[in-house]
């Protein structure tokens, strides 16, 4: 078979296996399809399918096929992160800045602190977990922030599934998650700062600020039909500039969206674009993520690390939410509900971990543990939150 035929076999597997598992096992009440696709990516990777059927795995997932899949995955995740940046509503966060700042700050700081503490036992084991290019503080802060991440796009999907997205409680949670999103990408930029190329990075940030000012003036004068193609050109340019400067192209993609206004686009069209990107392209990203998982230190060690990090992440989010609830005088039960929803990770944490892996700040084993932690946190959300919503009379 030629490369094209093997590529199409891979695409057939990507879109068939997770969907059939999700539909035939009736998993829609537990998790959205994207979560099953992420699990499918792990199962189809070298640690599971590659170990069970190495000949078949090597036949389908040749280096040429993996390169082609990565090209689709890169663009898919750039568009997805760009949309997340556009949908950040910082105006609402500013209008309720005290409540939002207190809640978002505690919901980020507590899991970040526990995650940094949880990283130390891994650090003491040496090269099995810390990447070859990482300094100690980069590894510790990277793992800590991975525990603190809230996946805003997946949070939106879960709250739609729970029918609370448009309710006041849903809008509050979106404000908290939006502010944390900004902080997460800011910390990532700090972690990735390459002091040997700091001049190039500062040059990119200055050029980005000037270009963003010009873009905002231009977009206000354009017809709605012209804003989509101009926005995509802007996305590609920012991603290239960020990657060229030594940051990551996904940092550029997020910045490209964050300086744009959601009101420039029709909300229904934006929702459809996010849905179509998730449906058509993101499954390829999930598989390419699964192809990067490794279990060289042993499956038990990786699962133990994942459980340890999951404990730090969940406990930190719940502690932060309860502290905020006590400070702000929330109604009984609200803090637990908000904490469990904010600990949802999946996509953004996987993207975050991919960047750390790309920059050799973590090993493939740490990446696998973080990926399993993200899946665990997301799968737990709906079964735990649904009865809490009933007790609060919100569904």
C-alpha positions as a Markdown table, in Angstrom:
| # | Residue | x | y | z |
|---|---|---|---|---|
| 1 | Unk | 0.0 | 0.0 | 0.0 |
| 2 | Unk | 1.1 | 3.6 | -0.6 |
| 3 | Unk | 1.2 | 6.4 | 1.9 |
| 4 | Unk | -2.2 | 7.8 | 0.9 |
| 5 | Unk | -3.9 | 4.5 | 1.4 |
| 6 | Unk | -2.3 | 4.0 | 4.8 |
| 7 | Unk | -3.3 | 7.5 | 5.8 |
| 8 | Unk | -6.9 | 6.9 | 4.8 |
| 9 | Unk | -6.9 | 3.6 | 6.9 |
| 10 | Unk | -5.7 | 5.7 | 9.9 |
| 11 | Unk | -8.5 | 8.3 | 9.3 |
| 12 | Unk | -11.0 | 5.4 | 9.1 |
| 13 | Unk | -9.8 | 4.1 | 12.5 |
| 14 | Unk | -9.8 | 7.6 | 14.0 |
| 15 | Unk | -13.4 | 8.4 | 13.1 |
| 16 | Unk | -14.9 | 4.9 | 13.5 |
| 17 | Unk | -13.6 | 3.3 | 16.7 |
| 18 | Unk | -14.3 | 6.1 | 19.2 |
| 19 | Unk | -17.8 | 6.9 | 17.7 |
| 20 | Unk | -18.9 | 3.3 | 17.8 |
| 21 | Unk | -17.6 | 2.9 | 21.4 |
| 22 | Unk | -19.4 | 6.1 | 22.4 |
| 23 | Unk | -22.7 | 5.2 | 20.8 |
| 24 | Unk | -22.9 | 1.4 | 21.3 |
| 25 | Unk | -21.8 | 1.7 | 25.0 |
| 26 | Unk | -24.2 | 4.6 | 25.5 |
| 27 | Unk | -21.6 | 6.8 | 27.1 |
| 28 | Unk | -23.2 | 10.1 | 26.1 |
| 29 | Unk | -24.6 | 10.6 | 29.6 |
| 30 | Unk | -21.2 | 10.2 | 31.1 |
| 31 | Unk | -18.9 | 12.2 | 28.8 |
| 32 | Unk | -19.1 | 14.0 | 25.4 |
| 33 | Unk | -17.7 | 12.3 | 22.3 |
| 34 | Unk | -14.5 | 14.3 | 22.5 |
| 35 | Unk | -13.5 | 12.5 | 25.8 |
| 36 | Unk | -14.0 | 9.1 | 24.2 |
| 37 | Unk | -11.9 | 10.3 | 21.2 |
| 38 | Unk | -9.1 | 11.2 | 23.6 |
| 39 | Unk | -9.2 | 7.8 | 25.2 |
| 40 | Unk | -9.3 | 6.3 | 21.7 |
| 41 | Unk | -6.1 | 8.2 | 20.9 |
| 42 | Unk | -4.3 | 6.7 | 23.9 |
| 43 | Unk | -5.6 | 3.1 | 23.0 |
| 44 | Unk | -4.4 | 3.5 | 19.4 |
| 45 | Unk | -1.0 | 4.8 | 20.5 |
| 46 | Unk | 2.2 | 2.8 | 20.8 |
| 47 | Unk | 1.6 | 1.9 | 24.5 |
| 48 | Unk | -1.5 | -0.1 | 23.8 |
| 49 | Unk | -2.2 | -1.0 | 20.1 |
| 50 | Unk | 1.5 | -0.7 | 19.3 |
| 51 | Unk | 2.4 | -3.1 | 22.2 |
| 52 | Unk | -0.4 | -5.6 | 21.4 |
| 53 | Unk | -0.1 | -5.6 | 17.6 |
| 54 | Unk | 3.3 | -4.1 | 16.7 |
| 55 | Unk | 3.3 | -5.3 | 13.1 |
| 56 | Unk | -0.2 | -3.8 | 12.4 |
| 57 | Unk | 0.7 | -0.6 | 14.2 |
| 58 | Unk | 3.9 | -0.1 | 12.2 |
| 59 | Unk | 2.1 | -0.9 | 9.0 |
| 60 | Unk | -0.5 | 1.8 | 9.4 |
| 61 | Unk | 1.3 | 4.5 | 11.4 |
| 62 | Unk | 4.4 | 4.9 | 9.3 |
| 63 | Unk | 6.5 | 8.1 | 9.8 |
| 64 | Unk | 5.0 | 9.6 | 6.6 |
| 65 | Unk | 1.4 | 8.9 | 7.9 |
| 66 | Unk | 2.3 | 10.4 | 11.3 |
| 67 | Unk | 3.7 | 13.5 | 9.6 |
| 68 | Unk | 0.5 | 14.0 | 7.5 |
| 69 | Unk | -1.7 | 13.5 | 10.6 |
| 70 | Unk | 0.4 | 16.0 | 12.6 |
| 71 | Unk | -0.1 | 18.7 | 9.9 |
| 72 | Unk | -3.9 | 18.4 | 10.3 |
| 73 | Unk | -3.6 | 18.2 | 14.1 |
| 74 | Unk | -1.5 | 21.4 | 14.3 |
| 75 | Unk | -4.0 | 23.5 | 12.3 |
| 76 | Unk | -7.0 | 22.0 | 14.1 |
| 77 | Unk | -5.6 | 22.9 | 17.5 |
| 78 | Unk | -4.6 | 26.4 | 16.4 |
| 79 | Unk | -8.1 | 27.1 | 15.2 |
| 80 | Unk | -9.6 | 25.6 | 18.4 |
| 81 | Unk | -7.3 | 27.7 | 20.7 |
| 82 | Unk | -8.0 | 30.8 | 18.5 |
| 83 | Unk | -11.8 | 30.4 | 19.0 |
| 84 | Unk | -11.2 | 29.9 | 22.8 |
| 85 | Unk | -9.3 | 33.2 | 22.8 |
| 86 | Unk | -12.0 | 35.1 | 20.9 |
| 87 | Unk | -14.8 | 33.8 | 23.3 |
| 88 | Unk | -13.0 | 35.1 | 26.4 |
| 89 | Unk | -15.4 | 37.7 | 27.8 |
| 90 | Unk | -13.1 | 39.8 | 29.9 |
| 91 | Unk | -15.7 | 42.6 | 30.0 |
| 92 | Unk | -18.0 | 40.6 | 32.2 |
| 93 | Unk | -15.1 | 39.6 | 34.4 |
| 94 | Unk | -14.2 | 43.3 | 34.8 |
| 95 | Unk | -17.8 | 44.3 | 35.6 |
| 96 | Unk | -17.8 | 41.8 | 38.5 |
| 97 | Unk | -14.1 | 42.0 | 39.2 |
| 98 | Unk | -14.0 | 41.5 | 42.9 |
| 99 | Unk | -16.0 | 38.2 | 42.9 |
| 100 | Unk | -14.3 | 37.0 | 39.7 |
| 101 | Unk | -10.7 | 37.9 | 40.9 |
| 102 | Unk | -11.2 | 36.3 | 44.3 |
| 103 | Unk | -12.7 | 33.1 | 42.9 |
| 104 | Unk | -10.4 | 32.7 | 39.9 |
| 105 | Unk | -7.4 | 33.6 | 41.9 |
| 106 | Unk | -8.0 | 31.0 | 44.6 |
| 107 | Unk | -9.2 | 28.4 | 42.1 |
| 108 | Unk | -5.9 | 28.8 | 40.3 |
| 109 | Unk | -3.5 | 29.3 | 43.2 |
| 110 | Unk | -4.6 | 26.3 | 45.3 |
| 111 | Unk | -4.2 | 23.6 | 42.6 |
| 112 | Unk | -1.0 | 25.3 | 41.3 |
| 113 | Unk | 0.5 | 25.1 | 44.8 |
| 114 | Unk | -0.5 | 21.5 | 45.3 |
| 115 | Unk | 0.5 | 20.6 | 41.8 |
| 116 | Unk | 4.0 | 22.1 | 42.4 |
| 117 | Unk | 4.3 | 20.1 | 45.6 |
| 118 | Unk | 3.1 | 16.9 | 43.8 |
| 119 | Unk | 5.8 | 17.5 | 41.1 |
| 120 | Unk | 8.7 | 17.1 | 43.7 |
| 121 | Unk | 8.4 | 13.3 | 44.2 |
| 122 | Unk | 8.6 | 12.9 | 40.4 |
| 123 | Unk | 11.6 | 15.3 | 40.2 |
| 124 | Unk | 13.5 | 13.3 | 42.8 |
| 125 | Unk | 13.3 | 10.3 | 40.5 |
| 126 | Unk | 15.3 | 12.1 | 37.9 |
| 127 | Unk | 15.4 | 11.7 | 34.1 |
| 128 | Unk | 12.4 | 9.4 | 33.9 |
| 129 | Unk | 10.0 | 12.4 | 34.4 |
| 130 | Unk | 11.9 | 15.7 | 33.8 |
| 131 | Unk | 12.7 | 16.7 | 30.3 |
| 132 | Unk | 16.3 | 17.1 | 29.0 |
| 133 | Unk | 15.9 | 20.8 | 28.3 |
| 134 | Unk | 14.1 | 21.7 | 31.6 |
| 135 | Unk | 15.4 | 23.6 | 34.6 |
| 136 | Unk | 13.9 | 22.5 | 37.9 |
| 137 | Unk | 11.7 | 25.5 | 38.3 |
| 138 | Unk | 10.3 | 25.0 | 34.7 |
| 139 | Unk | 9.4 | 21.4 | 35.4 |
| 140 | Unk | 7.8 | 22.1 | 38.8 |
| 141 | Unk | 5.8 | 25.1 | 37.6 |
| 142 | Unk | 4.8 | 23.3 | 34.4 |
| 143 | Unk | 3.4 | 20.3 | 36.3 |
| 144 | Unk | 1.8 | 22.6 | 38.8 |
| 145 | Unk | 0.1 | 24.7 | 36.2 |
| 146 | Unk | -1.1 | 21.5 | 34.4 |
| 147 | Unk | -2.9 | 20.6 | 37.7 |
| 148 | Unk | -4.4 | 24.1 | 37.8 |
| 149 | Unk | -5.7 | 24.3 | 34.2 |
| 150 | Unk | -9.4 | 24.6 | 33.5 |
| 151 | Unk | -10.5 | 23.5 | 30.0 |
| 152 | Unk | -12.8 | 26.3 | 29.0 |
| 153 | Unk | -14.0 | 24.7 | 25.7 |
| 154 | Unk | -14.8 | 21.4 | 27.3 |
| 155 | Unk | -16.4 | 23.2 | 30.3 |
| 156 | Unk | -18.7 | 24.9 | 27.8 |
| 157 | Unk | -19.6 | 21.5 | 26.3 |
| 158 | Unk | -20.3 | 19.9 | 29.7 |
| 159 | Unk | -22.4 | 22.8 | 30.9 |
| 160 | Unk | -24.4 | 22.6 | 27.7 |
| 161 | Unk | -24.9 | 18.9 | 28.4 |
| 162 | Unk | -26.0 | 19.7 | 31.9 |
| 163 | Unk | -28.3 | 22.5 | 30.7 |
| 164 | Unk | -26.8 | 25.2 | 32.9 |
| 165 | Unk | -24.7 | 27.1 | 30.3 |
| 166 | Unk | -27.1 | 30.0 | 29.9 |
| 167 | Unk | -28.2 | 30.0 | 33.6 |
| 168 | Unk | -26.6 | 32.6 | 36.0 |
| 169 | Unk | -24.5 | 29.8 | 37.7 |
| 170 | Unk | -23.1 | 28.8 | 34.3 |
| 171 | Unk | -22.2 | 32.4 | 33.4 |
| 172 | Unk | -20.5 | 32.8 | 36.7 |
| 173 | Unk | -18.4 | 29.7 | 36.1 |
| 174 | Unk | -17.5 | 30.9 | 32.6 |
| 175 | Unk | -16.2 | 34.2 | 34.1 |
| 176 | Unk | -14.0 | 32.4 | 36.6 |
| 177 | Unk | -12.6 | 30.0 | 33.9 |
| 178 | Unk | -12.0 | 32.8 | 31.4 |
| 179 | Unk | -9.8 | 34.8 | 33.9 |
| 180 | Unk | -7.9 | 31.6 | 34.7 |
| 181 | Unk | -7.4 | 31.0 | 31.0 |
| 182 | Unk | -5.6 | 34.3 | 30.6 |
| 183 | Unk | -3.4 | 33.5 | 33.6 |
| 184 | Unk | -2.6 | 30.0 | 32.3 |
| 185 | Unk | -1.3 | 31.2 | 29.0 |
| 186 | Unk | 0.6 | 34.0 | 30.7 |
| 187 | Unk | 2.4 | 31.5 | 33.0 |
| 188 | Unk | 3.1 | 29.2 | 30.0 |
| 189 | Unk | 4.8 | 32.2 | 28.2 |
| 190 | Unk | 6.9 | 32.7 | 31.3 |
| 191 | Unk | 7.9 | 29.0 | 31.4 |
| 192 | Unk | 8.8 | 29.0 | 27.7 |
| 193 | Unk | 10.8 | 32.3 | 27.9 |
| 194 | Unk | 14.1 | 31.5 | 26.3 |
| 195 | Unk | 16.7 | 33.8 | 27.9 |
| 196 | Unk | 19.1 | 33.2 | 25.1 |
| 197 | Unk | 16.6 | 34.5 | 22.6 |
| 198 | Unk | 14.8 | 37.0 | 24.8 |
| 199 | Unk | 15.4 | 39.9 | 22.4 |
| 200 | Unk | 13.6 | 38.0 | 19.6 |
| 201 | Unk | 10.7 | 37.3 | 22.0 |
| 202 | Unk | 10.4 | 40.8 | 23.1 |
| 203 | Unk | 10.5 | 41.9 | 19.5 |
| 204 | Unk | 7.6 | 39.6 | 18.7 |
| 205 | Unk | 5.6 | 40.9 | 21.6 |
| 206 | Unk | 6.2 | 44.6 | 20.6 |
| 207 | Unk | 5.3 | 43.8 | 17.0 |
| 208 | Unk | 2.3 | 41.8 | 18.1 |
| 209 | Unk | 1.0 | 44.8 | 20.2 |
| 210 | Unk | 1.3 | 47.2 | 17.2 |
| 211 | Unk | -0.2 | 44.7 | 14.8 |
| 212 | Unk | -3.1 | 44.0 | 17.2 |
| 213 | Unk | -3.9 | 47.7 | 17.5 |
| 214 | Unk | -4.0 | 47.9 | 13.7 |
| 215 | Unk | -6.0 | 44.8 | 13.3 |
| 216 | Unk | -8.7 | 46.0 | 15.8 |
| 217 | Unk | -9.1 | 49.2 | 13.8 |
| 218 | Unk | -9.3 | 47.3 | 10.5 |
| 219 | Unk | -11.8 | 44.7 | 11.8 |
| 220 | Unk | -14.2 | 47.4 | 12.9 |
| 221 | Unk | -14.3 | 48.8 | 9.3 |
| 222 | Unk | -14.7 | 45.4 | 7.6 |
| 223 | Unk | -17.9 | 43.8 | 6.5 |
| 224 | Unk | -18.8 | 40.7 | 8.6 |
| 225 | Unk | -18.2 | 38.4 | 5.6 |
| 226 | Unk | -14.6 | 39.7 | 5.4 |
| 227 | Unk | -13.8 | 39.2 | 9.0 |
| 228 | Unk | -13.5 | 35.4 | 8.9 |
| 229 | Unk | -10.7 | 35.2 | 6.2 |
| 230 | Unk | -8.9 | 38.2 | 7.7 |
| 231 | Unk | -9.1 | 36.5 | 11.1 |
| 232 | Unk | -7.5 | 33.3 | 9.8 |
| 233 | Unk | -4.7 | 35.2 | 8.1 |
| 234 | Unk | -4.1 | 36.9 | 11.5 |
| 235 | Unk | -4.1 | 33.5 | 13.2 |
| 236 | Unk | -1.5 | 32.1 | 10.9 |
| 237 | Unk | 0.7 | 35.2 | 11.2 |
| 238 | Unk | 0.6 | 35.3 | 15.0 |
| 239 | Unk | 1.2 | 31.5 | 15.3 |
| 240 | Unk | 4.2 | 31.8 | 13.0 |
| 241 | Unk | 5.6 | 34.8 | 14.8 |
| 242 | Unk | 5.3 | 33.2 | 18.3 |
| 243 | Unk | 7.0 | 30.0 | 17.1 |
| 244 | Unk | 9.8 | 31.9 | 15.3 |
| 245 | Unk | 10.5 | 33.9 | 18.4 |
| 246 | Unk | 11.0 | 30.8 | 20.6 |
| 247 | Unk | 7.5 | 30.7 | 22.1 |
| 248 | Unk | 5.0 | 28.1 | 20.8 |
| 249 | Unk | 2.7 | 28.5 | 17.9 |
| 250 | Unk | -0.3 | 27.7 | 20.2 |
| 251 | Unk | 0.7 | 30.7 | 22.4 |
| 252 | Unk | 0.5 | 32.8 | 19.3 |
| 253 | Unk | -2.9 | 31.3 | 18.4 |
| 254 | Unk | -4.4 | 32.1 | 21.8 |
| 255 | Unk | -3.0 | 35.7 | 21.6 |
| 256 | Unk | -4.5 | 36.1 | 18.1 |
| 257 | Unk | -7.9 | 35.3 | 19.5 |
| 258 | Unk | -7.6 | 37.1 | 22.8 |
| 259 | Unk | -7.2 | 40.5 | 21.2 |
| 260 | Unk | -10.3 | 40.0 | 19.0 |
| 261 | Unk | -13.9 | 40.7 | 20.1 |
| 262 | Unk | -16.5 | 38.0 | 20.0 |
| 263 | Unk | -19.1 | 40.6 | 18.9 |
| 264 | Unk | -17.3 | 40.9 | 15.6 |
| 265 | Unk | -18.7 | 37.5 | 14.7 |
| 266 | Unk | -22.2 | 36.0 | 14.7 |
| 267 | Unk | -22.4 | 33.8 | 17.8 |
| 268 | Unk | -24.3 | 31.1 | 16.0 |
| 269 | Unk | -21.6 | 30.9 | 13.4 |
| 270 | Unk | -18.9 | 30.8 | 16.0 |
| 271 | Unk | -20.7 | 28.0 | 17.8 |
| 272 | Unk | -21.0 | 26.1 | 14.5 |
| 273 | Unk | -17.3 | 26.6 | 13.7 |
| 274 | Unk | -16.2 | 25.3 | 17.2 |
| 275 | Unk | -18.6 | 22.3 | 16.7 |
| 276 | Unk | -17.3 | 21.6 | 13.2 |
| 277 | Unk | -13.6 | 21.8 | 14.2 |
| 278 | Unk | -14.3 | 19.4 | 17.1 |
| 279 | Unk | -16.2 | 17.0 | 14.7 |
| 280 | Unk | -14.0 | 17.2 | 11.6 |
| 281 | Unk | -10.4 | 17.9 | 12.7 |
| 282 | Unk | -9.8 | 17.6 | 16.4 |
| 283 | Unk | -10.1 | 13.7 | 16.4 |
| 284 | Unk | -6.9 | 13.8 | 14.4 |
| 285 | Unk | -5.3 | 15.9 | 17.1 |
| 286 | Unk | -6.4 | 13.4 | 19.7 |
| 287 | Unk | -4.9 | 10.5 | 17.8 |
| 288 | Unk | -1.6 | 12.4 | 17.3 |
| 289 | Unk | -1.6 | 13.0 | 21.0 |
| 290 | Unk | -2.1 | 9.3 | 21.7 |
| 291 | Unk | 0.8 | 8.5 | 19.4 |
| 292 | Unk | 3.1 | 10.4 | 21.8 |
| 293 | Unk | 2.2 | 8.4 | 24.9 |
| 294 | Unk | 4.9 | 6.1 | 26.3 |
| 295 | Unk | 5.1 | 3.7 | 29.2 |
| 296 | Unk | 8.8 | 3.0 | 29.4 |
| 297 | Unk | 9.0 | 3.4 | 33.2 |
| 298 | Unk | 6.2 | 0.9 | 33.5 |
| 299 | Unk | 2.4 | 1.2 | 33.3 |
| 300 | Unk | 2.0 | 1.0 | 37.1 |
| 301 | Unk | 4.3 | 3.9 | 37.7 |
| 302 | Unk | 2.6 | 6.0 | 35.1 |
| 303 | Unk | -0.9 | 5.3 | 36.5 |
| 304 | Unk | 0.4 | 6.0 | 40.0 |
| 305 | Unk | 1.8 | 9.3 | 38.9 |
| 306 | Unk | -1.5 | 10.2 | 37.2 |
| 307 | Unk | -3.5 | 9.3 | 40.3 |
| 308 | Unk | -1.1 | 11.4 | 42.4 |
| 309 | Unk | -1.5 | 14.4 | 40.1 |
| 310 | Unk | -5.2 | 13.9 | 39.8 |
| 311 | Unk | -5.5 | 14.1 | 43.6 |
| 312 | Unk | -3.6 | 17.3 | 43.8 |
| 313 | Unk | -5.6 | 18.9 | 40.9 |
| 314 | Unk | -9.0 | 18.0 | 42.3 |
| 315 | Unk | -8.2 | 18.7 | 45.9 |
| 316 | Unk | -6.7 | 22.1 | 44.9 |
| 317 | Unk | -9.7 | 23.2 | 42.9 |
| 318 | Unk | -12.2 | 22.2 | 45.6 |
| 319 | Unk | -10.1 | 23.9 | 48.3 |
| 320 | Unk | -9.9 | 27.1 | 46.2 |
| 321 | Unk | -13.6 | 27.1 | 45.5 |
| 322 | Unk | -14.5 | 26.5 | 49.1 |
| 323 | Unk | -12.2 | 29.3 | 50.3 |
| 324 | Unk | -13.8 | 31.6 | 47.8 |
| 325 | Unk | -17.3 | 30.5 | 48.8 |
| 326 | Unk | -16.6 | 31.2 | 52.5 |
| 327 | Unk | -15.0 | 34.6 | 51.6 |
| 328 | Unk | -17.9 | 35.7 | 49.3 |
| 329 | Unk | -20.8 | 34.1 | 51.3 |
| 330 | Unk | -22.0 | 31.7 | 48.7 |
| 331 | Unk | -25.1 | 29.5 | 49.3 |
| 332 | Unk | -24.5 | 26.0 | 50.7 |
| 333 | Unk | -23.5 | 23.6 | 48.0 |
| 334 | Unk | -22.3 | 26.2 | 45.4 |
| 335 | Unk | -18.6 | 25.9 | 46.2 |
| 336 | Unk | -18.6 | 22.1 | 45.7 |
| 337 | Unk | -20.5 | 22.5 | 42.4 |
| 338 | Unk | -18.2 | 25.2 | 41.1 |
| 339 | Unk | -15.1 | 23.5 | 42.2 |
| 340 | Unk | -16.0 | 20.2 | 40.4 |
| 341 | Unk | -16.8 | 22.0 | 37.2 |
| 342 | Unk | -13.7 | 24.1 | 37.3 |
| 343 | Unk | -11.4 | 21.1 | 37.7 |
| 344 | Unk | -12.5 | 19.9 | 34.2 |
| 345 | Unk | -9.3 | 19.6 | 32.1 |
| 346 | Unk | -9.1 | 17.5 | 28.9 |
| 347 | Unk | -8.4 | 19.7 | 25.8 |
| 348 | Unk | -6.6 | 22.7 | 27.2 |
| 349 | Unk | -4.5 | 20.6 | 29.6 |
| 350 | Unk | -3.6 | 18.3 | 26.8 |
| 351 | Unk | -2.6 | 21.2 | 24.6 |
| 352 | Unk | -0.6 | 22.7 | 27.5 |
| 353 | Unk | 1.2 | 19.3 | 28.1 |
| 354 | Unk | 1.9 | 19.0 | 24.3 |
| 355 | Unk | 3.7 | 22.3 | 24.4 |
| 356 | Unk | 5.8 | 21.2 | 27.4 |
| 357 | Unk | 6.7 | 18.0 | 25.6 |
| 358 | Unk | 7.5 | 19.8 | 22.4 |
| 359 | Unk | 10.0 | 22.0 | 24.3 |
| 360 | Unk | 11.5 | 18.9 | 26.1 |
| 361 | Unk | 10.5 | 20.2 | 29.5 |
| 362 | Unk | 8.8 | 16.9 | 30.4 |
| 363 | Unk | 9.3 | 13.4 | 29.2 |
| 364 | Unk | 6.9 | 11.2 | 27.3 |
| 365 | Unk | 6.1 | 9.4 | 30.6 |
| 366 | Unk | 5.2 | 12.6 | 32.4 |
| 367 | Unk | 3.1 | 13.6 | 29.3 |
| 368 | Unk | 1.3 | 10.2 | 29.5 |
| 369 | Unk | 0.6 | 10.7 | 33.3 |
| 370 | Unk | -0.7 | 14.2 | 32.7 |
| 371 | Unk | -2.9 | 13.0 | 29.8 |
| 372 | Unk | -4.4 | 10.3 | 32.1 |
| 373 | Unk | -4.9 | 12.9 | 34.8 |
| 374 | Unk | -6.8 | 15.1 | 32.4 |
| 375 | Unk | -9.0 | 12.3 | 31.3 |
| 376 | Unk | -9.8 | 11.3 | 34.9 |
| 377 | Unk | -10.7 | 14.8 | 35.9 |
| 378 | Unk | -13.0 | 15.2 | 32.9 |
| 379 | Unk | -14.7 | 11.8 | 33.2 |
| 380 | Unk | -15.5 | 12.4 | 36.9 |
| 381 | Unk | -17.2 | 15.8 | 36.3 |
| 382 | Unk | -20.7 | 14.9 | 34.9 |
| 383 | Unk | -21.5 | 11.9 | 37.2 |
| 384 | Unk | -20.5 | 14.0 | 40.3 |
| 385 | Unk | -22.0 | 17.3 | 39.3 |
| 386 | Unk | -25.4 | 16.1 | 38.0 |
| 387 | Unk | -26.8 | 15.1 | 41.5 |
| 388 | Unk | -25.4 | 18.3 | 43.0 |
| 389 | Unk | -27.4 | 20.3 | 40.5 |
| 390 | Unk | -30.6 | 18.3 | 41.4 |
| 391 | Unk | -30.0 | 19.1 | 45.1 |
| 392 | Unk | -29.6 | 22.8 | 44.4 |
| 393 | Unk | -32.7 | 22.7 | 42.2 |
| 394 | Unk | -30.9 | 23.9 | 39.0 |
| 395 | Unk | -32.1 | 21.1 | 36.8 |
